Amino acid sequence: MLKPLKGKGASIARALDFGASDATAFVDVCYHAILGRAPDQKGSASYAEMITSAPDRETLIAVVRSIAMSEEARDYREHHLASRR
């Protein structure tokens, strides 16, 4: 996923040099962390395409925010918080 930065002149853009498999792995981690499940094929492909077409910090934040702010994420949080009371 994120490549280690080497040397003083290394840029953030190089660190965020995502390939298709890196983007898919990032989306998979987000889904598991936020929704507690694997991504569906359509969601995985859509988010991975977003990342590979604009591999920057803002895109990664947008992907995480989109998943975290979804109705499914809200329902997942409410369900798991209610079970802890």
C-alpha positions as CSV (number, residue, x, y, z in Angstrom):
1,M,0.0,0.0,0.0
2,L,2.0,3.0,1.2
3,K,5.6,2.9,0.0
4,P,8.3,3.9,2.4
5,L,9.8,7.3,1.7
6,K,13.6,7.3,1.0
7,G,15.7,10.4,0.8
8,K,15.1,14.0,1.5
9,G,13.5,14.7,-1.9
10,A,10.8,11.9,-1.7
11,S,7.3,13.1,-2.2
12,I,4.0,12.2,-0.8
13,A,2.8,11.5,-4.3
14,R,5.4,8.7,-4.6
15,A,4.3,7.3,-1.2
16,L,0.7,7.2,-2.5
17,D,1.6,5.3,-5.7
18,F,-1.3,2.9,-5.6
19,G,-1.5,0.0,-8.0
20,A,-4.9,-1.8,-8.5
21,S,-4.1,-4.5,-6.0
22,D,-3.0,-1.9,-3.4
23,A,-6.3,0.1,-3.9
24,T,-8.4,-3.0,-3.6
25,A,-6.6,-4.0,-0.4
26,F,-7.1,-0.5,1.1
27,V,-10.8,-0.7,0.3
28,D,-11.0,-4.2,1.8
29,V,-9.4,-3.0,5.1
30,C,-11.8,0.0,5.2
31,Y,-14.8,-2.2,4.8
32,H,-13.7,-4.6,7.5
33,A,-12.8,-1.9,9.9
34,I,-15.9,0.2,9.4
35,L,-18.6,-2.2,8.4
36,G,-17.3,-5.5,9.8
37,R,-17.5,-7.2,6.4
38,A,-15.9,-7.7,3.1
39,P,-16.8,-5.3,0.3
40,D,-19.2,-6.3,-2.4
41,Q,-17.7,-6.5,-5.9
42,K,-19.4,-3.2,-7.1
43,G,-18.3,-1.2,-4.0
44,S,-14.7,-2.6,-4.2
45,A,-14.4,-1.8,-7.9
46,S,-15.8,1.7,-7.5
47,Y,-13.6,2.8,-4.6
48,A,-10.5,1.1,-6.1
49,E,-11.1,3.0,-9.3
50,M,-11.4,6.3,-7.4
51,I,-8.0,5.6,-5.7
52,T,-6.1,4.5,-8.7
53,S,-7.4,7.5,-10.8
54,A,-6.4,10.0,-8.1
55,P,-4.0,8.5,-5.7
56,D,-3.7,11.3,-3.2
57,R,-4.4,11.9,0.5
58,E,-7.7,13.6,-0.3
59,T,-9.0,10.6,-2.2
60,L,-8.1,8.2,0.6
61,I,-9.9,10.4,3.1
62,A,-12.9,10.7,0.7
63,V,-13.1,6.9,0.5
64,V,-12.9,6.4,4.2
65,R,-15.4,9.2,4.9
66,S,-17.8,7.8,2.3
67,I,-17.8,4.4,3.8
68,A,-17.9,5.7,7.4
69,M,-20.8,8.1,6.7
70,S,-22.9,5.5,4.9
71,E,-26.3,4.5,6.2
72,E,-24.9,0.9,6.6
73,A,-22.1,2.2,8.8
74,R,-24.5,4.2,11.0
75,D,-26.7,1.1,11.4
76,Y,-23.7,-1.1,12.2
77,R,-22.5,1.4,14.9
78,E,-25.9,1.7,16.4
79,H,-26.4,-2.0,16.5
80,H,-23.0,-2.7,18.1
81,L,-23.2,0.2,20.6
82,A,-26.7,-0.9,21.7
83,S,-25.5,-4.5,22.3
84,R,-22.9,-3.1,24.8
85,R,-25.3,-1.4,27.0
